[in-house]
Amino acid sequence: MKNDELDNIDKMIITMLQENARMSLKEIAQKVYLSSPAVSARIDTLVQNGYIEGFHARINPIKLGYHIKAFINLEVSPIDKKDFYPYINSCKNVVECNCVTGDYSMLLEVLFPSTDELDQFIGELQKYGRTKTLIVFSTCVEYRGLQM
């Protein structure tokens, strides 16, 4: 199954699951005019072929005490990446880390309870290279998945 092999029903199923991964098979089946077993088989195929990588709950970080969201640009030299990757993978406050083009080689999204803890983390990161930090005031578009 290639991307061009996804039909409209597959795209509708993906869209519905992105909006609500707990949506029942019965509810999806009603919306796409298939039986529940047919929808289940399609979802299994989408998972097996890598179109769906997992099912997740969207968590409210503020309710959990993480009031500071920031993006950190970090310049990591290629030779330091072998040490950096295991380190950053172990940092629980790092929501996402991307290797990017431009003046900085890494872009991190982080969540922290306070600016003091963010500042301490930035200090730790600076052993890998220079940083540039952007603290988020508000988010006008939350992560919404792919628009099919």
KEPA-602264 format. One line per 4 residues: for each residue x, z, y of N, C-alpha, C, CB. Coordinates in pm, 1 decimal. Each point is the difference from the previous one (the first is absolute). Glycine has a CB too. Layout:
// KEPA-602264
X/Z/Y/X/Z/Y/X/Z/Y/X/Z/Y; ...;
//
This chain:
// KEPA-602264
85.9/0.0/-118.6/-85.9/0.0/118.6/89.3/0.0/123.3/-186.4/123.5/-122.6; 186.2/-229.2/198.0/74.0/-9.8/125.9/-95.6/31.5/113.9/159.7/-173.2/-95.9; -104.6/192.5/216.7/-84.5/31.2/115.0/-110.0/-103.3/18.9/194.2/112.6/107.2; -160.2/-241.6/-128.7/-101.5/-103.1/17.4/-101.0/0.3/-114.9/166.9/-137.2/126.1;
-138.9/214.2/-231.3/-93.1/9.6/-112.0/-102.0/112.2/18.4/178.5/-90.9/-147.1; -162.2/173.2/250.2/-99.7/102.7/28.6/-124.8/-69.4/51.8/178.3/174.4/51.5; -289.7/-146.5/-114.1/-123.5/-58.4/51.9/-63.7/96.5/99.7/-35.1/-129.3/-215.1; -75.9/89.1/272.6/-66.4/82.5/101.3/-45.3/134.0/-55.2/-73.5/-207.7/112.6;
35.2/210.8/-238.3/-42.8/127.0/-60.0/118.3/95.9/-10.8/-181.1/-119.7/-128.8; 297.2/70.1/84.0/119.6/84.3/-5.4/34.3/54.2/138.2/84.7/-133.1/-195.2; -93.2/47.8/296.5/30.8/42.4/136.7/-99.9/104.8/48.7/100.1/-225.6/46.0; -225.7/208.3/-80.8/-101.6/98.9/38.8/27.5/133.4/-68.6/-169.8/-183.7/32.8;
207.5/180.2/-160.2/30.7/122.6/-74.1/119.2/70.3/63.2/-90.8/-101.4/-212.2; 195.6/26.5/243.8/118.2/59.4/64.2/-38.4/63.2/133.5/148.8/-170.0/-112.3; -227.5/100.6/192.0/-42.4/52.2/130.1/-78.3/129.6/-16.7/-6.8/-233.6/91.5; -88.0/235.8/-184.5/-80.4/121.0/-21.2/86.4/116.6/-47.1/-197.6/-143.7/-55.1;
292.7/118.3/-35.6/85.4/107.1/-50.4/96.2/50.5/106.7/-18.3/-98.3/-227.9; 61.0/9.9/318.7/83.9/46.4/111.8/-77.9/94.8/90.3/130.4/-214.5/-8.3; -258.2/184.3/28.7/-83.3/83.6/86.2/-36.9/131.2/-68.8/-89.8/-206.5/109.2; 68.8/201.2/-240.8/-40.7/119.4/-74.1/39.0/-16.5/-146.0/-191.8/41.7/159.6;
307.0/12.7/-196.7/49.7/-13.3/-137.2/-87.5/74.7/-101.4/230.6/-23.4/93.1; -319.5/108.6/-44.3/-89.0/74.5/-89.2/-135.6/-68.6/-17.6/114.9/209.5/71.0; -130.9/-326.8/-14.5/-126.2/-72.5/-13.1/-27.1/-23.9/-148.9/31.1/-111.8/228.2; -152.0/136.7/-270.1/-33.5/-13.5/-142.1/-4.2/-146.4/-42.0/-130.5/213.2/12.3;
157.4/-235.0/-140.3/-9.4/-135.3/-54.6/-140.2/-56.5/19.3/177.4/55.8/-168.4; -275.9/30.6/151.9/-139.0/-43.6/14.9/-25.7/-51.1/141.7/-70.7/166.4/-175.0; 118.6/-93.1/273.7/-20.4/-39.3/139.8/72.1/-131.9/31.2/-22.4/243.3/63.5; 146.0/-255.7/-111.7/73.9/-125.4/20.5/-73.3/-114.5/-68.5/218.6/126.0/14.3;
-262.0/-102.7/-137.4/-68.9/-103.9/-77.6/-124.1/-50.6/72.7/85.1/104.2/-211.0; -159.5/-12.8/271.2/-120.0/-40.2/73.7/34.3/-89.3/118.0/-110.3/212.0/-69.5; 221.7/-182.4/136.4/37.7/-75.7/119.7/58.2/-137.8/-32.7/42.3/217.0/113.9; 17.1/-230.9/-233.6/60.2/-129.1/-35.5/-82.7/-74.6/-105.1/225.2/95.6/53.4;
-338.4/-39.7/-89.8/-93.9/-63.1/-94.0/61.2/-25.4/-137.9/-110.8/-105.8/195.5; 184.0/206.3/-245.3/54.4/-4.0/-135.7/-39.4/127.8/-71.8/194.4/-145.3/73.1; -170.0/151.0/-202.5/-25.0/122.9/-75.3/116.1/97.1/23.0/-134.1/-127.3/-175.7; 109.8/253.9/151.1/106.1/101.3/13.4/118.3/-29.5/-91.6/-173.8/168.9/60.6;
150.6/-208.1/-188.9/115.5/-33.4/-85.0/80.9/-119.3/53.0/-128.5/89.2/-194.6; 60.4/-186.8/254.8/71.3/-115.4/56.4/86.4/42.7/119.7/-187.2/-152.7/-76.5; 134.4/242.0/158.7/76.9/51.4/114.0/119.1/80.9/-50.5/-208.7/6.4/143.1; 185.9/76.3/-242.7/107.6/80.5/-58.1/111.2/-89.9/-53.2/-165.7/180.1/-59.5;
129.4/-287.2/-7.7/99.1/-93.0/-53.8/78.4/-66.6/114.0/-147.2/-40.6/-202.1; 78.0/3.8/307.8/68.6/-62.3/114.9/97.7/98.7/64.7/-201.1/-147.8/40.5; 158.1/272.9/-24.0/89.4/101.0/59.2/121.1/19.4/-89.8/-195.2/116.0/110.7; 174.8/-106.9/-242.2/112.8/14.0/-92.8/97.6/-116.9/13.8/-148.4/126.2/-158.9;
96.2/-247.3/171.5/84.3/-119.0/16.1/75.6/4.6/132.4/-160.9/-132.8/-140.3; 92.8/175.3/246.1/66.0/11.5/131.0/113.7/101.7/-4.7/-215.7/-61.7/113.1; 195.7/171.0/-186.7/105.2/101.2/-15.7/114.0/-56.9/-84.4/-170.9/186.6/18.9; 137.7/-245.7/-132.7/103.2/-54.2/-90.6/84.9/-107.3/67.1/-150.0/49.4/-192.7;
88.5/-127.2/281.0/73.0/-107.4/67.5/64.9/43.3/131.2/-157.8/-158.0/-104.7; 149.6/287.0/136.0/71.8/54.3/115.2/-68.3/-15.3/134.0/198.6/-47.4/-125.7; -322.3/-0.5/128.8/-71.5/-9.6/127.5/-40.8/138.6/49.2/-83.5/-228.7/-63.4; 48.2/315.7/-29.4/-31.8/138.9/33.0/109.7/85.3/-60.8/-252.6/-42.6/7.9;
319.7/120.0/76.6/112.5/81.0/-46.5/-36.2/145.6/-22.6/148.5/-153.7/121.0; -264.8/196.0/-73.6/-39.5/138.7/-19.3/-128.3/29.7/74.9/239.1/64.7/-29.6; -291.4/54.1/6.9/-121.8/46.5/64.7/33.7/131.7/67.7/-152.3/-115.7/-170.2; 123.4/126.8/300.4/47.1/114.0/77.7/-110.0/60.4/86.1/226.1/-101.8/1.0;
-206.7/228.4/30.0/-87.0/68.1/96.2/67.4/-4.7/136.5/-96.5/153.0/-180.1; 20.7/-174.7/284.4/53.3/4.7/136.5/-10.0/144.2/47.5/-67.7/-242.2/49.5; 180.3/300.2/-15.7/9.1/141.0/37.2/9.2/11.9/152.7/113.9/55.6/-220.9; -176.9/47.9/276.4/8.8/27.6/142.9/119.7/93.0/22.6/-253.3/-28.9/31.8;
365.6/-24.4/18.7/119.5/83.6/16.3/-19.8/115.8/97.8/135.0/-201.0/-51.3; -215.9/182.1/153.5/-21.5/106.8/98.5/-66.2/120.8/-65.7/-20.5/-171.7/183.3; -76.7/148.0/-271.3/-66.3/109.7/-72.6/99.9/79.1/-83.5/-211.7/-134.0/-7.0; 319.8/66.5/-36.8/102.5/65.0/-81.4/114.1/56.6/84.5/-58.7/-154.9/-185.9;
44.6/148.8/319.2/99.3/60.1/87.9/109.4/-92.8/47.7/-47.9/205.5/-115.6; 38.5/-334.1/86.0/100.4/-96.7/44.7/-49.8/-67.2/127.7/79.4/-39.1/-238.7; -45.7/99.2/352.2/-52.5/-44.1/129.5/86.7/-105.0/68.5/-101.7/223.1/22.6; 223.6/-243.0/-72.0/93.4/-93.0/63.7/24.9/-118.4/-92.8/108.8/189.4/128.1;
-143.9/-308.8/-78.4/30.6/-123.9/-70.8/101.1/-74.8/84.9/-230.6/-12.0/-111.4; 334.3/-40.6/47.8/104.0/-71.6/74.3/53.5/-115.9/-82.4/61.3/211.2/121.2; -6.5/-306.5/-48.6/73.4/-110.2/-60.2/144.9/15.7/43.7/-204.1/-156.3/-1.6; 293.3/149.4/-94.1/142.3/17.2/29.0/73.9/-125.9/-42.2/-16.0/251.3/-30.3;
85.9/-310.7/125.5/91.3/-109.6/-29.3/134.4/62.9/-32.8/-123.5/-164.7/153.2; 186.8/117.2/-258.7/128.1/56.2/-43.1/95.0/-113.4/-35.9/-113.9/209.5/-84.9; 234.6/-199.9/136.9/102.9/-98.4/-31.6/83.8/55.6/-114.9/5.4/-88.3/240.5; -17.9/25.6/-356.9/76.0/41.5/-117.9/92.8/-114.2/-38.3/-187.5/152.8/-81.0;
314.3/-122.4/66.4/94.4/-105.4/-39.4/-23.5/-33.6/-147.2/172.6/78.2/171.5; -145.9/-201.7/-210.0/-23.0/-40.7/-139.4/71.1/89.2/-101.9/-25.9/-232.0/82.8; 143.0/279.1/-49.2/74.9/84.2/-93.9/-65.8/137.2/-20.9/208.7/-118.4/71.0; -284.7/165.6/29.9/-64.9/131.0/-9.6/-136.2/-4.5/-69.3/119.9/62.8/207.0;
-171.8/-183.3/-231.9/-133.8/-11.1/-58.3/-8.8/64.0/-138.0/-31.9/-209.5/129.1; 139.0/203.9/-208.2/-3.7/59.2/-133.3/-20.3/151.9/4.6/148.8/-184.6/-79.1; -104.0/248.8/184.9/-23.2/144.4/18.8/-131.0/26.0/74.1/248.1/37.8/3.1; -281.5/-128.3/89.2/-119.4/18.2/81.8/-128.5/-8.7/-81.3/125.6/-94.1/191.5;
-136.8/-6.7/-278.5/-125.6/-21.3/-74.0/-43.0/122.1/-82.9/57.9/-242.3/-8.9; 29.5/303.1/-70.0/-44.2/120.4/-73.2/-36.7/115.5/94.2/146.7/-69.5/-190.7; -69.7/82.7/299.8/-29.9/106.3/96.2/-139.0/-18.3/59.9/244.6/21.2/51.7; -273.9/-140.1/-0.1/-126.0/-22.4/70.3/-116.8/5.6/-96.9/118.7/-140.4/169.8;
-94.8/100.9/-293.4/-104.5/6.5/-102.4/-39.5/144.2/-30.2/86.4/-213.2/-97.8; 4.1/306.0/119.4/-28.7/141.5/-28.3/-62.8/73.9/118.4/190.2/-3.3/-159.2; -200.4/-61.2/274.5/-54.1/64.2/120.5/-152.3/-7.6/-0.7/209.0/-59.1/128.9; -275.1/173.4/-148.0/-145.8/1.5/-15.7/-75.4/-40.0/127.0/30.9/177.3/-169.7;
31.4/-166.5/284.4/-67.5/-34.0/125.4/6.5/-148.8/32.9/54.0/227.7/80.4; 21.7/-303.5/-158.9/10.3/-143.7/20.7/-115.9/-66.2/-73.6/254.1/10.7/24.2; -345.5/-70.3/52.2/-117.7/-66.5/-55.7/36.9/-139.6/-47.3/-150.7/132.9/151.2; 240.2/-198.5/-75.8/40.4/-136.1/-34.9/137.7/-26.6/58.3/-240.8/-78.0/-6.7;
321.6/2.0/-66.4/131.9/-40.2/48.1/16.5/-147.9/-32.5/98.5/234.6/-32.4; -69.2/-312.1/135.8/14.8/-144.8/-15.6/136.9/-44.1/48.6/-247.4/-30.9/28.0; 311.0/-59.2/-104.1/122.5/-65.6/43.8/-44.5/-119.1/85.0/136.0/74.2/-208.3; -88.8/-80.5/332.9/-51.4/-98.3/96.3/113.0/-77.9/66.9/-197.8/147.6/39.7;
159.1/-254.2/29.8/95.4/-76.8/79.3/7.2/58.5/140.6/-46.9/-208.4/-135.8; 146.3/167.3/211.3/10.4/44.8/138.5/117.1/92.8/21.6/-243.7/-24.3/20.6; 238.3/97.6/89.9/109.5/88.9/37.6/15.4/117.3/-96.4/-37.1/-65.4/236.8; -70.9/105.3/-300.5/2.6/110.8/-94.9/-30.4/-55.6/-138.6/-71.9/167.5/178.4;
124.8/-104.2/-281.9/-19.8/-53.3/-135.1/-115.9/66.7/-72.9/242.4/-50.3/-8.1; -286.5/166.7/53.1/-108.8/71.2/-65.8/-107.6/38.8/101.3/160.9/86.2/-173.5; -285.8/-90.3/128.2/-112.9/49.5/78.3/-74.2/99.8/-86.8/-20.4/-216.7/134.0; 15.0/340.2/-86.9/-64.7/107.5/-74.3/-127.4/42.7/70.9/222.5/77.1/-87.8;
-325.0/-49.4/10.0/-119.9/66.7/51.9/3.3/140.7/-57.1/-138.0/-217.7/18.0; 126.5/318.1/70.3/10.9/138.9/-42.7/-115.1/83.8/55.4/249.2/-25.0/-11.2; -279.3/133.1/-58.3/-100.8/97.5/44.2/63.0/138.7/-4.3/-192.4/-144.7/-85.6; 173.6/221.4/194.3/55.6/135.0/8.2/-100.9/93.9/66.2/234.7/-94.2/12.5;
-227.0/222.4/-46.9/-87.6/97.6/65.4/35.2/23.4/146.5/-29.5/107.6/-220.5; 158.0/-125.3/257.4/40.5/31.1/137.3/113.8/-91.4/44.6/-71.1/239.0/-32.9; 90.5/-244.5/164.1/111.5/-79.1/53.4/133.6/64.9/-34.2/-146.9/-81.1/186.8; 148.6/212.2/-201.9/124.2/67.7/-39.5/47.5/-49.4/-136.5/-67.9/202.4/133.3;
-25.9/-213.3/-228.1/36.8/-46.5/-133.9/38.4/-148.3/2.4/-154.5/171.6/-101.1; 86.6/-250.8/183.1/36.7/-140.2/16.4/141.5/-9.7/55.8/-242.0/-63.0/36.8; 272.7/143.0/64.3/132.3/-0.5/62.1/108.8/35.8/-101.5/-105.1/62.2/219.6; 78.4/35.6/-303.1/96.3/40.3/-103.1/23.5/-115.1/-98.1/-73.7/241.1/22.6;
-33.0/-308.4/-62.3/10.8/-112.8/-92.0/81.6/-113.7/61.8/-221.0/63.4/-101.0; 195.8/-92.9/228.6/75.5/-106.0/68.6/148.6/34.2/0.5/-200.1/-53.9/145.1; 231.7/180.8/-124.2/139.6/44.1/-5.3/63.4/-27.2/-135.5/-54.0/175.2/167.4; -23.7/-152.7/-274.8/50.1/-28.2/-135.0/21.4/-150.2/-20.0/-119.3/204.4/-86.3;
27.0/-284.8/138.8/10.0/-145.2/-15.9/122.3/-57.3/69.1/-246.5/-9.6/-15.3; 288.5/72.8/124.0/106.5/-56.5/81.6/135.2/-4.2/-70.6/-122.6/82.5/197.0; 133.7/-18.3/-312.3/124.6/-15.1/-75.8/9.6/-140.0/-60.7/-0.5/246.9/-50.5; -113.3/-318.2/42.4/-1.1/-136.7/-52.5/12.7/-104.7/110.5/-140.4/80.5/-189.1;
115.4/-42.7/314.3/11.3/-94.9/110.0/-86.7/39.9/117.2/49.4/-178.7/-163.5; -48.7/95.3/266.4/-76.7/31.4/120.5/-149.5/-17.3/-24.9/194.4/-71.5/141.8; -273.0/145.3/-65.7/-145.4/-2.2/-16.5/-67.9/-29.5/132.9/17.4/163.3/-189.9; -139.9/-207.6/179.5/-89.5/-15.5/114.1/-137.1/42.6/-50.8/136.6/-192.0/108.5;
-197.5/289.4/-42.7/-125.0/58.3/-48.9/-114.9/-27.7/95.0/130.4/177.7/-114.9; -243.9/-214.1/57.2/-123.7/-21.6/74.4/-103.6/97.1/-54.9/54.1/-246.3/43.9; -103.2/337.3/39.0/-104.1/94.2/-42.4/-135.1/-62.5/32.4/151.3/203.0/38.0; -240.9/-197.8/-134.5/-131.7/-62.1/13.2/-93.9/94.5/74.5/35.7/-130.8/-213.8;
-97.7/83.1/320.1/-103.1/76.0/72.0/-136.2/-21.0/-62.8/132.3/-19.3/210.6; -163.7/-106.1/-244.6/-128.6/-30.3/-63.3/14.4/-130.2/-77.8/-129.3/119.7/184.0; 34.7/-142.9/-272.3/-0.1/-120.0/-83.4/-133.4/-70.3/19.1/157.9/104.9/-170.0; -152.7/-225.8/224.7/-125.1/-72.1/26.8/-48.2/-79.4/-121.1/66.5/-14.4/239.5;
22.6/-17.8/-333.5/-38.6/-64.8/-125.0/70.4/74.1/-113.0/-33.9/-227.7/113.1; -43.2/298.8/-193.1/54.8/68.5/-117.3/30.0/-102.2/-107.9/-127.9/210.3/54.9; 209.0/-171.5/-153.3/26.7/-90.4/-110.6/-132.0/-42.2/-61.0/223.5/108.3/-45.1; -243.3/-238.3/31.9/-128.7/-48.4/-47.0/10.0/-95.3/-117.5/-81.6/28.5/228.7;
199.8/-43.8/-284.6/16.3/-90.3/-112.1/-1.1/-144.8/47.0/-108.5/168.1/-150.4; 119.7/-256.7/55.3/-1.7/-142.7/31.4/-142.2/-45.8/25.6/205.3/-36.3/-139.4; -221.7/-43.1/240.5/-130.2/-57.3/29.1/-11.0/-130.2/-79.7/-8.4/105.8/234.5; -82.9/-109.8/-328.7/-13.8/-116.3/-89.6/-98.7/-98.6/58.0/53.5/142.0/-199.1;
//
